[in-house]
């Protein structure tokens, strides 16, 4: 286990995150605290940070150091970005932090900041090719990656604070200010030749991006939690912008999803997102909850855990970590998945079922996580499983697929499935039928390993014309499995549309 603190010193806010890493459960936050600092406004005309800004910085860092120590964390890492980076007196600032607070101040270059953002995205989002954007207070970082390998990166010398100070002297929705900002941003983006017409998803990280996603989720009464993996189109960005434009300045705080400390900065950020979307000809605008801090954390952790993290197995690793977090019996889960796969293949072989490869993959993983909510209350295990999985941040999985996984892992009967699907309302009748069939396979597979003694070897289906034989080969004593399999056989009969005779055969070899 490794625990450490990371101080993210931005142009707009300063944030303390206490991290813990274990090889079983991965990287998790113990504590996440931020405070507005607006350090960029303390840069004078010659880009020297004024003493008032330095004192604010020192005061906040000292307070955050004390919090880390209360959690018995003494390993402190720092990441200072645009405001400190742009300061002509940054070396003096660095010395004062190190002398007065006794920990080093790392000032990231724009390229380093872009790289750490990219690193976090490829380890948390499934896209093989994408453009990333991280718009901070004083700079904007862009990267382009293919097959999860970094190809281009750049840091542009503007952020939401600098755009606001440069163009917005009056109301947040001043038309002239907005047009001037839009033209400025357009010209800046044109200078980055490698972004034009890439036709890939844009993945946005950082506080401004999260606020845009949360506002849109509130606008449409989004039914599940979390912005990681949330996807929008240009028209959705424009709808958020229209809402902000129509809202009087003194009423911005009433908009659900908008942080109070970002209410005067949200318009500049969404202008950047809109212009980038059009220039890239993006296929989607998605959000990553993981960014600079997580990217840096991976570098820190790699020193002690060189095999940690794999950008090509994001979902697989996330599901393993999830099962460890909820103390799922992985041995039983693997057996259940193996049985489910065997049942599926027999049904497929006889022409009773055929689903897309990715949906079968979700079924296999749902089998491993089946009814994980039983640890809360077995009587309501299905309900707890559905809620936990549909709202848990599963890296590498889009929201609709996350809910599909939750529906499969929580499957109990069609009535409860219908109830869950009405609550979400994302799926067609055809989707529901497919999920019911795959859920039925998982439920029956679970009955074949209820004792957890691994007595069932495999299953086969024999077509007898109007009836089927479901042959279950076993070793040992399958008394619990035989009883439960008979009870739940109706779930397989529903898929086949034929009556089934259940035949248990002892496997001698």
RATAQUI-V565741 format. One record per backbone hydrogen bond with DSSP energy under -1.0 kcal/mol. CO is the residue of the C=O (numbers start at 1). NH is the residue of the N-H. Records with the same first field share a line. If there is no record, write none. Layout:
CO->NH + NH
This chain:
2->21
4->19
5->77
6->17
7->79
8->15
9->81
11->40
12->37 + 38
13->10
14->35
15->8
16->33
17->6
18->30 + 31
19->4
20->28
21->2
22->26
26->22
28->20
31->18
33->16
35->14
38->41
39->42
40->43
42->50
44->47
47->88
48->44
50->54
51->55
52->56
53->57
54->58
55->59
56->60
57->61
58->62
59->63
60->64
61->65
62->66
63->67
64->68
65->69
66->70
67->71
68->73
69->72
75->5
77->7
79->9
80->108
81->85
82->86
87->90
89->93
90->94
91->95
92->96
93->97
94->98
95->99
96->100
97->101
106->80
109->113
110->114
111->115
112->116
113->117
114->118
115->119
116->120
117->121
118->122
121->124 + 125
124->396
128->148
130->145
131->203
132->143
133->205
134->141
136->160
137->162
139->136
140->156
141->134
142->154
143->132
144->151 + 152
145->130
146->149
149->146
152->144
154->142
156->140 + 158
159->163
160->164
161->165
162->166
163->167
164->168
167->169
171->174
174->178
175->179
176->180
177->181
178->182
179->183
180->184
181->185
182->186
183->187
184->188
185->189
186->190
189->192
191->193
192->195
195->198
201->131
202->286
203->133
204->288
206->210
207->211
208->212
209->213
210->214
211->215
212->216
213->217
214->218
215->219
216->220
217->222
227->230
230->287
232->285
233->237
234->238
235->239
236->240
237->241
238->242
239->243
240->244
241->245
242->246
248->251
249->252
251->254
252->255
255->258
259->262
260->263
262->265 + 266
265->269
266->270
267->271
268->272
269->273
270->274
271->275
272->276
273->277
274->278
275->279
276->280
277->281 + 282
279->197
280->199
284->202
285->232
286->204
287->229
291->295
292->296
293->297
294->298
295->299
296->300
297->301
298->302
301->304 + 305
305->308
310->313
313->317
314->318
315->319
316->320
317->321
318->322
319->323
320->324
321->325
322->326
323->328
324->327
328->330
329->333
330->334
331->335
332->336
333->337
334->338
335->339
336->340
337->341
338->342
339->343
340->344
341->345
342->346
343->347
344->348
345->349
346->350
347->352
348->351
356->360
357->361
358->362
359->363
360->364
361->365
362->366
363->367
364->368
365->369
369->372
371->374
372->375
373->376 + 377
378->381
380->384
381->385
382->386
383->387
384->388
385->389
386->390
387->391
392->394
394->397
398->402
399->403
400->404
401->405
402->406
403->407
404->408
405->409
406->410
408->411
409->371
413->417
414->418
415->419
416->420
417->421
418->422
419->423
420->424
421->425
428->432
429->433
430->434
431->435
432->436
433->437
434->438
435->439
436->440
437->441
438->442
439->443
440->444
441->445
442->446
443->447
446->449
455->475
458->473
460->471
462->469
467->464
468->501
469->462
470->503
471->460
472->505
473->457
474->507
478->482
479->483
480->484
481->485
482->486
483->487
484->488
488->491
489->493
490->494
492->496
493->497
499->468
501->470
503->472
505->474
